C-alpha cells in the first residue's frame, strides 16, 4: 500500500500514532483477523492526516494485525 507515512511511539502506557495518507486506499484488508475485521480503537481524527492517542494494551493487537497483513499484501504483490 503506497502513499502512506506512519510514525508511532509508546509513552508509558499510551501509544501515539501519526499517519498521513496521500492516496485513497481501502484499509479493510489490513484489519483482517481483528474482531469483526475492524479496528477496535476509538478514532478522533478522520481524514487524510490522523493523530491518535490510545492505551498501548488496546492499540497493540490492532498494530500487530495491520503489520502482519501489510507484510502479506506486500509479499503477494512483489
Helices and strands as residue ranges (DSSP letters): E 4-11, E 14-21, G 28-31, G 35-37, E 49-55, H 56-77
